[in-house]
Amino acid sequence: MVKLFFRFLRYYFTAKTRYNVHSPFVFDFVENVLEDDRWFYAFSEIEVLRRHMLADKRVIPITDFGAGSQVSKSKERTIASLAKYSGHQPFVNQLLFRLVQHYKPKKMLELGTSLGISTAYQSAAAMNACLVTVEGDPNVAHLAAQHFKLMELKNVGLLEGRFEELLPEALAELGSLDYVFVDGNHRKEPTLQYFRDCLSHAHENSIFVFDDIHWSAGMEAAWQEIKQHPQVTLTIDLFFFGVVFFRKEFLKKEHFTLIPWAWKPWGVGVGDFLGR
């Protein structure tokens, strides 16, 4: 956790705010995803469900096929602990919601369902889309399925099993990929393999999102390799996750590290503020 803190400090002091972005496409991203502070109806419903999970002291066995948790190495966890440490905070989930809502993907893939909170946010942002989500742990997947049923998420298909085994099935079901959220395993080589597998189903307007790109040295190395891939034309580092674009309109590869303006108001120069 100490290393993660120092990685955040490095991100913080290198990140740019809305006042330092001159690319029209990225400025649109900043205004409609990063800086959008509207509250949507789905947020309250999902957070009520999260509060129920945080109060659930039932203990379930855990099977982790990835890098594991930085909080607990136990083979058993309470549902409350999973909800607290394995799920994203509301701010991060709301970013995912706004990302999906703004770009309106139709065919979506998520690797790493967990209890389904992030899935619910992304699903609610694109009710007319098809979202296939994959969870490796059978007990966690069972709980996620219950949550999806409770929230009446009709556009979510849940697959239970190892990513390596089920990814071909998910890709065959979706055909092409408008949006991918990789939120599982958290190791360099598997993350790069998921990227390569999904890349064969991507198109110019696809969006890939990689969770926890600063979680470890291995994940940071994977992120750097993804950024340098020839098909990648633009990336955005938001610390909590990284966003990858493949648009051919960007003739020169660019990489941005962005932070909400409210987190770094002192980063605004007088010239930037006046639009000079």
C-alpha positions as CSV (number, residue, x, y, z in Angstrom):
1,M,0.0,0.0,0.0
2,V,2.9,2.3,0.7
3,K,4.2,1.8,-2.9
4,L,0.7,2.5,-4.2
5,F,0.7,5.8,-2.3
6,F,3.9,6.9,-3.9
7,R,2.6,5.9,-7.3
8,F,-0.4,8.1,-6.7
9,L,1.9,11.0,-5.7
10,R,3.8,10.6,-9.0
11,Y,0.5,10.5,-10.9
12,Y,-0.8,13.6,-9.0
13,F,2.2,15.8,-9.7
14,T,2.4,14.9,-13.4
15,A,-1.4,14.9,-14.2
16,K,-3.0,17.7,-16.2
17,T,-6.4,19.3,-15.5
18,R,-9.0,20.5,-18.0
19,Y,-7.1,23.8,-18.4
20,N,-4.0,22.1,-19.8
21,V,-5.8,20.0,-22.5
22,H,-5.7,21.3,-26.1
23,S,-6.8,18.2,-28.0
24,P,-10.5,18.7,-28.9
25,F,-11.2,14.9,-28.5
26,V,-9.6,14.7,-25.1
27,F,-11.2,18.0,-24.0
28,D,-14.6,16.5,-24.9
29,F,-13.6,13.5,-22.7
30,V,-12.6,15.7,-19.8
31,E,-15.9,17.7,-20.0
32,N,-18.3,14.9,-20.5
33,V,-16.6,12.1,-18.5
34,L,-14.1,13.4,-16.0
35,E,-15.7,16.7,-15.0
36,D,-19.4,15.8,-15.4
37,D,-20.9,16.0,-11.9
38,R,-24.5,15.2,-12.7
39,W,-26.2,12.7,-10.4
40,F,-28.1,9.9,-12.3
41,Y,-31.0,7.9,-10.9
42,A,-29.1,4.7,-11.1
43,F,-26.4,5.9,-8.7
44,S,-28.7,5.9,-5.7
45,E,-30.2,2.4,-6.5
46,I,-26.8,0.8,-6.8
47,E,-25.4,2.5,-3.7
48,V,-28.3,1.2,-1.7
49,L,-27.3,-2.3,-2.8
50,R,-23.7,-1.6,-1.9
51,R,-24.8,-0.6,1.6
52,H,-26.6,-3.9,2.1
53,M,-23.4,-5.7,1.0
54,L,-21.3,-3.7,3.5
55,A,-23.6,-4.9,6.3
56,D,-23.5,-8.5,5.2
57,K,-21.3,-10.5,7.5
58,R,-21.8,-13.9,5.8
59,V,-18.5,-15.7,5.2
60,I,-17.9,-17.4,1.8
61,P,-14.9,-19.4,0.4
62,I,-12.8,-17.5,-2.1
63,T,-11.0,-18.8,-5.2
64,D,-8.6,-16.3,-6.7
65,F,-7.0,-17.0,-10.0
66,G,-5.2,-13.7,-10.2
67,A,-2.7,-11.7,-8.2
68,G,-4.9,-11.8,-5.1
69,S,-5.9,-9.0,-2.7
70,Q,-3.6,-6.4,-1.1
71,V,-5.8,-6.5,1.9
72,S,-6.4,-10.1,2.7
73,K,-4.8,-13.4,1.7
74,S,-7.5,-15.5,3.4
75,K,-9.3,-18.3,1.6
76,E,-12.5,-17.0,3.2
77,R,-13.9,-13.5,3.2
78,T,-17.1,-11.8,4.4
79,I,-19.3,-10.3,1.8
80,A,-18.8,-7.0,3.6
81,S,-15.1,-7.3,3.2
82,L,-15.4,-8.1,-0.5
83,A,-17.8,-5.1,-1.0
84,K,-15.4,-2.8,0.8
85,Y,-12.0,-3.8,-0.7
86,S,-12.8,-5.6,-4.0
87,G,-15.2,-3.2,-5.4
88,H,-14.5,0.3,-6.7
89,Q,-15.5,3.4,-4.8
90,P,-18.5,5.4,-6.1
91,F,-16.4,8.0,-7.7
92,V,-14.6,5.5,-9.9
93,N,-17.8,3.6,-10.8
94,Q,-19.5,6.9,-11.7
95,L,-16.6,7.6,-14.1
96,L,-17.2,4.2,-15.8
97,F,-20.9,5.1,-16.0
98,R,-20.2,8.4,-17.7
99,L,-17.7,6.9,-20.0
100,V,-20.2,4.3,-21.2
101,Q,-23.0,6.8,-21.4
102,H,-21.0,9.3,-23.4
103,Y,-19.6,6.9,-26.0
104,K,-22.7,4.6,-26.2
105,P,-21.1,1.2,-26.9
106,K,-23.5,-1.6,-28.0
107,K,-21.3,-4.7,-27.4
108,M,-19.5,-4.7,-24.1
109,L,-17.2,-7.1,-22.3
110,E,-16.1,-7.1,-18.6
111,L,-13.5,-9.4,-17.2
112,G,-13.9,-9.5,-13.5
113,T,-17.5,-9.2,-12.2
114,S,-16.8,-9.5,-8.5
115,L,-20.1,-8.7,-6.6
116,G,-21.4,-6.8,-9.7
117,I,-21.3,-3.2,-8.5
118,S,-19.2,-1.9,-11.4
119,T,-21.2,-4.1,-13.8
120,A,-24.4,-2.5,-12.6
121,Y,-23.0,1.0,-13.2
122,Q,-21.9,0.1,-16.7
123,S,-25.1,-1.7,-17.5
124,A,-27.3,1.1,-16.3
125,A,-25.4,3.5,-18.6
126,A,-26.2,1.5,-21.7
127,M,-29.5,-0.3,-21.2
128,N,-29.8,-1.1,-24.9
129,A,-26.4,-2.6,-25.1
130,C,-25.3,-6.2,-24.6
131,L,-22.9,-6.6,-21.7
132,V,-21.1,-10.0,-21.1
133,T,-19.3,-10.2,-17.8
134,V,-17.0,-13.0,-16.7
135,E,-16.2,-14.0,-13.0
136,G,-13.8,-16.7,-12.0
137,D,-15.0,-17.4,-8.5
138,P,-18.2,-19.5,-8.4
139,N,-19.4,-18.2,-5.0
140,V,-18.8,-14.6,-6.0
141,A,-20.5,-15.2,-9.4
142,H,-23.5,-16.7,-7.6
143,L,-23.9,-13.5,-5.5
144,A,-23.4,-11.3,-8.5
145,A,-26.2,-13.1,-10.4
146,Q,-28.5,-12.5,-7.4
147,H,-27.7,-8.8,-7.5
148,F,-28.3,-8.6,-11.2
149,K,-31.7,-10.3,-10.7
150,L,-32.6,-8.0,-7.8
151,M,-31.8,-4.9,-9.9
152,E,-33.5,-6.3,-13.0
153,L,-30.5,-5.9,-15.2
154,K,-31.8,-7.4,-18.4
155,N,-28.8,-6.6,-20.6
156,V,-26.2,-8.5,-18.6
157,G,-25.0,-12.0,-19.4
158,L,-22.8,-13.6,-16.7
159,L,-20.3,-16.3,-17.4
160,E,-18.6,-18.2,-14.5
161,G,-15.1,-19.6,-14.9
162,R,-11.5,-18.8,-15.7
163,F,-11.0,-15.9,-18.1
164,E,-8.6,-18.0,-20.3
165,E,-11.3,-20.6,-20.8
166,L,-14.3,-18.4,-21.2
167,L,-12.9,-15.4,-23.2
168,P,-13.2,-17.2,-26.5
169,E,-16.8,-18.0,-25.8
170,A,-17.5,-14.4,-24.8
171,L,-15.8,-13.0,-27.9
172,A,-17.7,-15.4,-30.1
173,E,-21.0,-14.4,-28.5
174,L,-20.3,-10.7,-29.0
175,G,-18.6,-10.8,-32.3
176,S,-17.1,-7.4,-32.3
177,L,-16.2,-5.3,-29.2
178,D,-17.2,-1.7,-28.7
179,Y,-16.1,-1.6,-25.1
180,V,-13.9,-3.8,-22.9
181,F,-13.3,-3.4,-19.1
182,V,-10.5,-5.6,-17.8
183,D,-10.8,-5.8,-14.0
184,G,-9.3,-9.1,-13.0
185,N,-6.1,-11.0,-12.5
186,H,-3.9,-7.9,-12.1
187,R,-0.7,-9.5,-13.4
188,K,1.3,-8.3,-16.4
189,E,1.3,-11.3,-18.8
190,P,-2.4,-12.3,-18.4
191,T,-3.4,-8.7,-18.8
192,L,-1.4,-8.4,-22.0
193,Q,-2.9,-11.7,-23.2
194,Y,-6.4,-10.4,-22.6
195,F,-5.5,-7.3,-24.5
196,R,-4.2,-9.3,-27.5
197,D,-7.2,-11.6,-27.5
198,C,-9.7,-8.7,-27.4
199,L,-7.7,-6.7,-30.0
200,S,-8.6,-9.1,-32.8
201,H,-12.3,-8.2,-32.2
202,A,-11.7,-4.4,-31.9
203,H,-12.5,-1.7,-34.4
204,E,-11.5,1.9,-34.8
205,N,-14.1,3.2,-32.4
206,S,-13.6,0.5,-29.7
207,I,-12.7,1.6,-26.2
208,F,-10.6,-0.6,-23.9
209,V,-10.4,0.2,-20.1
210,F,-7.8,-1.4,-17.9
211,D,-8.4,-1.3,-14.2
212,D,-5.6,-0.7,-11.6
213,I,-2.9,0.2,-14.0
214,H,-0.7,1.4,-11.1
215,W,-1.6,-1.5,-8.8
216,S,1.9,-3.1,-9.1
217,A,5.1,-2.7,-11.1
218,G,3.8,-5.5,-13.3
219,M,0.6,-3.7,-14.1
220,E,2.5,-0.5,-14.8
221,A,4.7,-2.4,-17.2
222,A,1.6,-3.9,-18.9
223,W,0.1,-0.5,-19.3
224,Q,3.3,0.9,-20.9
225,E,3.3,-2.0,-23.3
226,I,-0.3,-1.5,-24.2
227,K,0.3,2.2,-24.8
228,Q,3.1,1.4,-27.3
229,H,1.1,-1.1,-29.3
230,P,0.9,0.0,-33.0
231,Q,-2.9,-0.1,-33.1
232,V,-3.2,2.2,-30.0
233,T,-3.5,5.8,-31.0
234,L,-4.5,7.5,-27.8
235,T,-4.5,6.7,-24.1
236,I,-5.7,8.4,-20.9
237,D,-4.3,7.6,-17.5
238,L,-6.8,8.4,-14.7
239,F,-4.7,6.5,-12.1
240,F,-7.6,4.2,-11.1
241,F,-7.9,2.9,-14.7
242,G,-6.5,3.6,-18.1
243,V,-8.5,4.2,-21.2
244,V,-7.3,3.1,-24.7
245,F,-8.6,4.4,-28.0
246,F,-7.8,3.2,-31.6
247,R,-9.2,6.0,-33.7
248,K,-7.3,6.6,-36.9
249,E,-8.1,10.3,-36.9
250,F,-5.2,10.6,-34.5
251,L,-2.2,10.6,-36.8
252,K,0.3,10.9,-34.0
253,K,0.2,8.6,-30.9
254,E,-0.6,10.6,-27.8
255,H,-0.8,9.8,-24.1
256,F,-2.5,11.9,-21.4
257,T,-2.5,11.8,-17.7
258,L,-5.5,13.6,-16.3
259,I,-7.0,14.5,-13.0
260,P,-10.2,16.3,-12.0
261,W,-9.7,20.0,-11.7
262,A,-11.1,20.1,-8.1
263,W,-8.3,17.8,-7.0
264,K,-5.6,20.1,-8.3
265,P,-7.0,23.6,-8.5
266,W,-3.5,25.1,-8.0
267,G,-2.4,23.6,-11.3
268,V,-4.3,26.3,-13.2
269,G,-2.0,29.0,-14.6
270,V,-3.4,32.6,-15.2
271,G,-2.8,32.2,-18.9
272,D,-4.6,28.9,-19.0
273,F,-7.5,30.2,-17.0
274,L,-8.0,33.1,-19.3
275,G,-7.8,30.8,-22.3
276,R,-4.5,32.2,-23.6
